[in-house]
Amino acid sequence: MEKSLRVAIVDDLTEDSQRLADYLEQFQREHNMEIKMDVYNASFEFLEKYHGNYDVIFLDIEMPGSDGLEVAREIRTKDEAVGIIFVTGMAKYAVEGYAVHAIDFIVKPVGYYNFAVKLEKAIQFFRKRQTKEILINGKDGIHRIAAAYVYYIEKSRDDLLFHTVQGDFQMRGSIFRCVRRRYWYSCFCPGDGADC
């Protein structure tokens, strides 16, 4: 079996988040694949716990406190590579969703067929980018960056400095150990640089 898909559902309405969770379980059975899922009923709770640890996020746009578009902008400061699928009661938000590079959107009420089509699209996105990302474990946390968004990497003493579209990120490590791997794009270096 291939690597499991890590999915987050962020929706303030329990009924809607439960429907998506049920659909994920059905999809998992029908496609014989492992899906690890977490459900959040508050955007602030999700943002507190999010550290680049999901492949796909189903994100409600209309939530109390902060809307899904604000949450998506915050996600993009940490993770340019995660697949975001907006879930909304109003299609008018779809255009704004593409500004944060959402994969797609689903209009509520969500039906299983539409959900499955969007999830298939997200899985294709996930598979294409599996070896095209860099996980940077810096002092300010873990950042997942699409390899295409890296301008260059600079070595400075015991540290690597990644110059990216999102800004500069510093971590301990060695270019040699990352480059010698066939899949250097997915190189993950622990904080002490031991594996990189």
N, C-alpha and C positions, 0 to 999 in steps of 0.2 A: 504494500500500500504506500502511496506517495505521502509526502509530508502533510500533516493535518492543517486544515485551514482554521485560522484564529479569527473569530468574528465577534464584534461588539454590537449590541443593539442599544441605542440611546433614545428613549422615548418616555415622556412623562406620563403617558396614559398606559396604565397596566394592561388593559385589554388589548391595545395595539401592540405593545411589546410582547405580550404572550402569544398573539397571533403570529408574529414574526418568528418567535422561538419555536412554535409548533411547526411552522413551515420549514425552518432550518432542520429540524429533526426528521421531517418527512423527506426532504431533499437528501439528507445524509443516508437514509435507508434506501431510497430509490437509486442513488448513485454509488452506493457502497464506498463511501469516503468518510474519513474522520473529520468532524468539525468540532472545535472547541469554542464554546460560546459563553459570553458574559452579558448580562442584561443590567442596564443602568436606567433608573427612572428619574435621574436628575443630572443635568449637564455638568454642574460643578463637581459632583462625585466622580463622574467619568474623567474629567480633566485632571483631577487630583491623582487618579490612579493610572493615567495614560502615560506610557513611556516608550512609545513605538512598538508596543507588544501585540498589535493586531494587523491582520492582512486586509480585512474589509470591515468597514463601519457603516451600519445602517443608522442614519442620523435624522431624527425628526427636526423639521425646520422651526415649527411653532411650539416653543416651550416657555414656561414662565421663568423669569430671571434673565436668561440670555437665549437668543434665538439660535437655531442650528447653524446659521451662516456665521455668526460670531464664533461659535464653537469650532467650526471648520477652519476659520482663519487662525485660531489658536493652535489647532492641530497642525496646520501647515508650517507654523514656526518651528515645530519639532520634527515633523515627518512629512516630507514631500512625496513619499512613495506609497503611502497607504491608500487603498481604494475606498472612496466615500460614495455611498449611495444615499441620497436624500429621500426621506419619506415625508410627504406633505399632503395636506388637505386641499392645497391650492396650487395649480400648475403654474401660476404666474411667477413663483419663486424659482422655477427651473433655470431660467437664464442667469440669474444671480449665482446659482449653484455652480455653474461652469466657470465662474471667475476664480473659484478655489479648486479648480481642476477635479470636480466630481466626475465619477464614472458615469452616473446616470441618476435618475430620480424615479420614484414610484408615487403615484397619487393614491391617497386613501379613499375609500377602503381598499386595502390591498388584497388581491386575489392570488391564489397559489400559482397559477400559470405565469402571470406577470412577474411575480416574485422570482420564480425559478429561472425565467429568461434573464432577468437582471443579475441574479447570482451567477449564472453561467458566464455572463459577460465579465463579472468581477473575477471569477476564477481564471478566465483566459488572461485578464490583466495581471493577476497574481503570478501565473506561470511565466509570463513574458518577463516580468521584472525580478523573478527569484534570484537570478545571478547578476542583476544589474543594480545593486544597491550597496551602500557602504553604511555600516553601523559604527558610529563614532561614540566612544565612551569617554566623554570629557568631564571636566570638573563640575559642569553645570547639568550633568545628566546624559542620558543616551539619546542620540539623534540618528534617525534613519534618513539618509539622503540618497536620492536617485543618482546613480553614477554619471548620468548625462549632465547633471547640474554641478559637477565638480570641475572647476577651471583648472586647478593644479594643486599638487601637494608639495609642501615645503618642509624640509627637515631642519630642525633647530635643536641642537644638543640631543637630549633624550626624547624630544617631542616631535610629533608630526603636526603640521598646520595645514588644514584643509581649507582652501579658498573656494567657496561655492556661491551659487546664486543666492542662497539664504544668508550668506555672511561667512565669517571665518570661525572654524572650530578647531580646538587644540586638544590633543590627547597624547599619552605616552605611547611610544612604539617605534618600530623601524620599518622603513620603506622596503628594505630587502625582503623581510619575511612576508610582507603583504604581496609584493610583486612576484615572488617565486611560486606562489600558489597559482594554480590554473584559474581559479575563480576569485581573483583578488577583489573583485567588486563586492563580494559578500564577506570580506575579511572583517572579523570582529576582534578588536584588541581590548583585553581587559584593562582596567585602570592602571595596573602595574606594567603593562606592555609585555608581559611574559610570553604571550602567544603571537606577537607580531613584531 
